[in-house]
Amino acid sequence: MEATMNDRNGRQVLGLAKRVARFVVLLVVLGFPSVCRCGPLQKGINAGDLLFMPPLELRSRFAEFRDVGVKWLRVEFDWNRIQPDSQDTYNIQQHDRIIALAREFNISVLGLIYFCPAWANGGHKPPAYPPADPSAFGRFAAYLATRYASAGVRHWEIWNEPNLGGSWAPAPSPPQYVALLKAAYEAIKNVDGGATVVSGGLAQPNNTGTTMRAAEFLDALYRNGARHFFDAVGNHPYTSPSPPDRTDGNSWQQMEGPDGLRGIMAGYHDQDKAIWVTEYGAPTDGEANTVISETAQVQLLRSAFELASQRPNLGPIFWYNFRDWCPKGKTDPDCYYGLLRFDNSRKPSYAAFMDLH
């Protein structure tokens, strides 16, 4: 009897061990949070206003980036602005200044290549219509990679929120986007084989005639053969007014859950790729149900970066934005995502961002 009970107990322990092992594997495959802290935070910033700053103000901004611990900067390379009239001229001088300062201040750059001039989109109103010939976009991407690889710019995001009709006119088209992504990927890799190509950061809409849910769009990319044409998945998992750690099925949870982006990646045996959060933030003014208080913005910021610190398979987190676009009194909440107010006074989130390590 005693031997039989010992055998039974041994089998039960072994069975439990096997179930635990399978559960751990499932967590790894589907990307559930680990309990480790996985190194220093990769704090990133979106700062589109850099493109309009005079040289002295630009240098001052980079000194401030250094002071708050910015490690990554998402820089916009808007094809429509850089080559608005023809493929023979480039309005690129301000970008040259930004890239030189990023190198000087030891800040890594994610270059966002997006939008299209009318001369390349078949005569549509720019900038959101994609190019009529994806290879033209590829040539532009190759030009940028060639120009900036020696300055250390080796990370490129291809388009912005291609699952929105407002960014990919007139409506999202996964096959068209895959053709564009393939052209850019091959062009960049031909110039810099070690470059990292990030798929365009996905917005979080519901399905409509002009928008696609992020998960469905990503699944459609895989079904159209995109797997071999990106090194990381871009995503914009905005959750405001909720913080990302609330288990209410918000966009952050959908990003990492088995039924969200990570689960889709696992379904195509591609779960080892990182997800880069190339935009995340919350507005503190304006008229929308996403607007939160400046104090709540602190909670949301801390929660996002704390979650990121626990994940081995997330890339940098790029806070949107560094400074409010507008003075107080506007209704558009997009004006008020900054760590700084428009008058350069500091919101509480500025100190919270600086304190992140």
C-alpha positions in Angstrom: 0.0 0.0 0.0 2.7 2.5 0.9 4.7 1.7 -2.3 1.5 2.1 -4.3 0.7 5.5 -2.7 4.3 6.7 -3.3 4.0 5.7 -7.0 0.6 7.5 -7.2 2.0 10.6 -5.6 5.1 10.5 -7.8 2.9 10.3 -10.9 0.8 13.2 -9.7 3.8 15.3 -9.1 5.2 14.4 -12.5 1.9 15.2 -14.1 1.7 18.5 -12.3 5.3 19.3 -13.4 4.4 18.6 -17.0 1.3 20.8 -16.9 3.3 23.6 -15.4 5.9 23.2 -18.1 3.3 23.4 -20.8 1.8 26.5 -19.2 5.2 28.2 -19.1 5.7 27.4 -22.8 2.3 28.8 -23.6 3.1 32.0 -21.8 6.3 32.4 -23.7 4.8 31.7 -27.1 1.9 34.1 -26.6 3.9 36.8 -25.0 2.3 37.0 -21.5 4.2 39.2 -19.0 7.3 37.7 -17.4 8.2 38.4 -13.9 11.7 39.7 -14.7 12.8 43.3 -15.3 14.4 43.0 -18.6 17.0 45.8 -18.6 16.9 49.6 -18.8 13.8 51.3 -20.3 14.0 52.3 -24.0 12.4 55.7 -23.5 11.3 57.2 -26.8 9.7 60.5 -27.8 7.6 61.7 -30.8 8.5 65.3 -31.5 7.2 66.4 -34.9 7.7 70.0 -34.1 11.5 69.6 -34.5 11.0 69.9 -38.2 10.0 73.6 -37.8 12.6 74.8 -35.2 15.4 77.2 -36.0 18.9 75.8 -35.2 19.4 77.3 -31.8 16.0 76.2 -30.5 16.6 72.8 -32.0 19.9 72.4 -30.1 18.2 73.5 -26.9 15.4 70.9 -27.4 18.0 68.1 -27.8 19.7 69.3 -24.6 16.4 68.9 -22.9 16.0 65.4 -24.4 19.3 64.5 -22.8 18.3 65.9 -19.4 15.0 63.8 -19.3 16.8 60.6 -20.5 15.4 60.3 -24.0 17.0 57.2 -25.7 15.0 57.1 -28.9 13.5 59.7 -31.2 10.9 59.0 -33.9 11.7 61.4 -36.8 9.2 61.9 -39.6 10.4 61.7 -43.2 7.3 62.8 -45.0 7.9 62.1 -48.7 5.3 64.7 -49.6 7.2 67.5 -47.8 10.7 66.3 -48.8 9.9 65.9 -52.6 6.7 67.8 -53.1 7.3 68.7 -56.8 9.6 66.2 -58.4 11.9 63.3 -57.8 14.9 65.4 -58.6 15.0 67.7 -55.6 15.0 67.1 -51.8 14.0 69.4 -49.0 16.1 67.6 -46.5 18.3 70.2 -44.7 16.3 70.2 -41.5 16.4 66.5 -41.3 20.1 66.6 -41.7 20.3 68.9 -38.6 18.1 66.7 -36.6 20.1 63.5 -37.4 23.4 65.3 -36.7 22.1 66.4 -33.2 20.7 63.0 -32.4 24.1 61.5 -33.1 25.8 64.2 -31.0 23.5 63.6 -28.1 23.7 59.8 -28.4 20.0 59.4 -29.2 18.9 56.6 -31.5 16.5 57.4 -34.3 13.5 55.6 -35.7 12.8 57.1 -39.1 9.2 57.1 -40.1 8.9 57.0 -43.9 5.3 57.9 -45.0 2.9 59.8 -47.2 3.3 60.5 -50.9 3.4 63.5 -53.2 0.8 64.0 -55.9 3.4 63.4 -58.7 3.8 59.8 -57.4 0.3 58.9 -56.4 -1.5 59.1 -59.7 -2.6 62.7 -59.3 -4.7 62.3 -56.2 -4.8 64.9 -53.5 -1.8 64.4 -51.3 -0.5 63.2 -48.9 -2.5 60.1 -47.8 -2.9 58.4 -51.2 -0.3 55.7 -51.5 2.1 55.7 -54.5 0.9 54.3 -57.8 4.2 52.5 -58.1 5.5 51.0 -54.9 9.0 50.9 -56.3 9.1 54.7 -56.3 8.5 54.6 -52.6 11.3 52.0 -52.4 13.7 54.4 -54.2 12.9 57.1 -51.7 13.5 54.7 -48.8 16.8 53.7 -50.3 17.8 57.3 -50.6 17.2 57.9 -46.9 19.0 54.7 -45.8 21.9 55.6 -48.0 22.0 59.2 -46.7 21.8 58.4 -43.0 23.2 54.9 -42.4 26.7 56.3 -41.7 25.1 58.6 -39.1 23.7 55.6 -37.2 20.1 55.7 -38.5 19.4 52.0 -39.0 15.8 51.7 -37.9 12.9 52.6 -40.3 9.1 52.5 -39.8 7.1 52.1 -43.0 4.1 54.3 -43.1 1.9 55.5 -40.3 -1.4 53.9 -39.3 -2.1 52.2 -42.6 -5.3 50.7 -41.2 -7.0 54.1 -41.3 -8.4 55.7 -44.4 -7.2 59.1 -43.2 -3.7 57.8 -43.5 -4.1 55.4 -46.4 -6.6 56.9 -48.7 -9.3 56.2 -49.6 -9.4 53.1 -47.4 -7.0 50.5 -45.9 -5.8 47.9 -48.4 -3.6 45.2 -46.9 -2.4 43.9 -50.3 -1.4 47.4 -51.4 0.4 48.0 -48.1 2.3 44.7 -48.4 3.5 45.7 -51.8 4.7 49.0 -50.4 6.3 47.3 -47.4 8.1 44.8 -49.6 9.5 47.6 -51.8 10.7 49.6 -48.9 12.1 46.6 -47.0 14.1 45.3 -50.0 15.4 48.8 -50.9 16.6 49.5 -47.3 18.2 46.1 -46.9 20.0 46.4 -50.2 21.6 49.6 -48.8 22.0 48.4 -45.2 21.6 44.7 -44.6 21.7 45.1 -40.8 18.9 47.7 -40.7 15.6 47.1 -38.8 12.4 47.6 -40.6 9.2 48.1 -38.5 5.8 47.8 -40.0 3.6 50.9 -39.9 2.3 51.6 -36.4 -1.4 50.5 -36.2 -4.2 52.6 -35.0 -7.0 51.1 -32.9 -10.3 51.7 -34.7 -13.3 49.5 -35.1 -14.1 48.1 -38.5 -15.9 50.6 -40.8 -15.9 51.3 -44.5 -12.6 53.3 -44.1 -10.9 51.6 -41.1 -9.8 48.1 -40.1 -9.2 46.7 -36.6 -5.5 46.4 -35.8 -5.6 42.6 -35.3 -7.5 42.0 -38.5 -5.2 44.2 -40.5 -2.1 42.4 -39.1 -3.7 39.0 -39.9 -4.4 40.2 -43.5 -0.7 41.3 -43.8 0.4 37.8 -43.0 -2.1 36.3 -45.4 -0.8 38.5 -48.1 2.8 37.4 -47.6 4.2 40.2 -45.4 6.1 38.0 -42.9 9.5 38.3 -44.7 9.3 42.0 -45.2 9.4 43.4 -41.6 11.6 42.8 -38.6 9.2 44.2 -36.0 5.5 45.1 -35.7 4.6 48.7 -35.1 1.6 49.5 -32.9 -0.2 52.5 -31.3 -2.1 50.9 -28.4 -3.7 54.0 -27.0 -5.9 53.3 -24.0 -6.9 56.7 -22.7 -8.9 57.4 -20.5 -7.9 54.1 -19.0 -4.3 53.2 -18.0 -2.9 50.2 -19.9 -2.7 47.9 -16.8 -6.5 47.8 -16.5 -7.7 44.3 -17.6 -10.7 45.6 -19.5 -9.7 44.4 -23.0 -8.2 47.8 -23.9 -5.8 48.2 -26.8 -2.7 47.4 -24.7 -4.2 44.1 -23.6 -5.2 43.3 -27.1 -1.6 44.0 -28.3 -0.2 41.3 -26.0 -3.0 38.8 -25.5 -3.5 35.5 -27.3 -6.4 36.9 -29.3 -4.5 40.1 -30.2 -1.4 41.0 -32.2 0.9 38.6 -30.3 -1.5 35.7 -30.8 -1.8 36.4 -34.5 2.0 36.5 -34.8 2.2 33.2 -32.9 -0.3 31.7 -35.4 2.1 32.4 -38.2 5.1 31.2 -36.1 6.4 34.7 -36.0 6.0 35.5 -32.2 9.7 36.1 -31.6 9.6 39.4 -33.4 9.3 42.4 -31.1 6.3 44.8 -31.1 7.4 48.5 -31.1 5.0 50.9 -29.5 5.8 53.9 -31.8 3.1 56.1 -30.3 1.5 56.0 -26.9 0.1 58.8 -24.7 -3.0 60.7 -23.6 -4.4 64.2 -24.0 -4.9 66.5 -21.1 -7.2 69.1 -22.7 -9.6 69.4 -25.6 -13.1 67.9 -26.2 -13.1 64.1 -26.4 -13.8 61.1 -24.2 -10.0 60.4 -24.3 -9.1 63.5 -22.3 -7.8 63.0 -18.8 -6.3 65.2 -16.1 -2.6 66.0 -15.9 -2.4 63.8 -12.8 -4.1 60.9 -14.5 -1.6 61.3 -17.4 1.2 60.6 -14.9 -0.5 57.3 -13.8 -1.0 56.3 -17.5 2.7 57.1 -18.4 4.1 55.2 -15.4 1.9 52.2 -16.0 2.9 51.9 -19.7 6.6 52.0 -19.0 6.4 49.7 -16.1 4.5 47.1 -18.2 7.1 47.6 -20.9 9.9 47.0 -18.4 8.5 43.5 -17.7 8.5 42.4 -21.3 11.4 40.9 -23.2 9.5 41.2 -26.5 8.6 44.9 -26.7 10.8 47.4 -28.4 11.1 51.0 -27.5 8.1 53.0 -26.2 7.7 56.3 -28.0 5.6 58.8 -26.0 3.4 61.0 -28.0 4.2 64.0 -27.6 7.0 66.0 -26.0 5.2 69.4 -26.1 1.6 70.4 -26.7 1.0 71.7 -30.3 -1.4 74.5 -29.2 -2.1 77.0 -26.5 -5.1 76.3 -24.3 -8.6 76.8 -25.7 -8.6 74.5 -28.7 -11.1 71.7 -29.0 -8.8 69.2 -30.8 -7.4 66.9 -28.1 -4.4 66.1 -30.4 -3.1 69.5 -29.4 -2.5 68.4 -25.8 -0.5 65.1 -25.5 2.7 66.8 -24.4 4.9 66.4 -21.3 5.3 70.2 -21.7 2.4 72.7 -22.2 2.5 75.0 -25.2 4.2 77.7 -23.1 7.0 75.3 -22.2 5.8 74.9 -18.6 6.1 71.4 -17.3 3.2 69.1 -16.7 3.6 66.6 -13.8 4.2 63.9 -16.5 7.5 65.7 -17.4 9.0 64.8 -14.0 7.5 61.3 -14.2 9.1 60.7 -17.5 12.5 61.9 -16.3 12.3 59.6 -13.2 11.8 56.5 -15.4 14.8 54.2 -15.4 
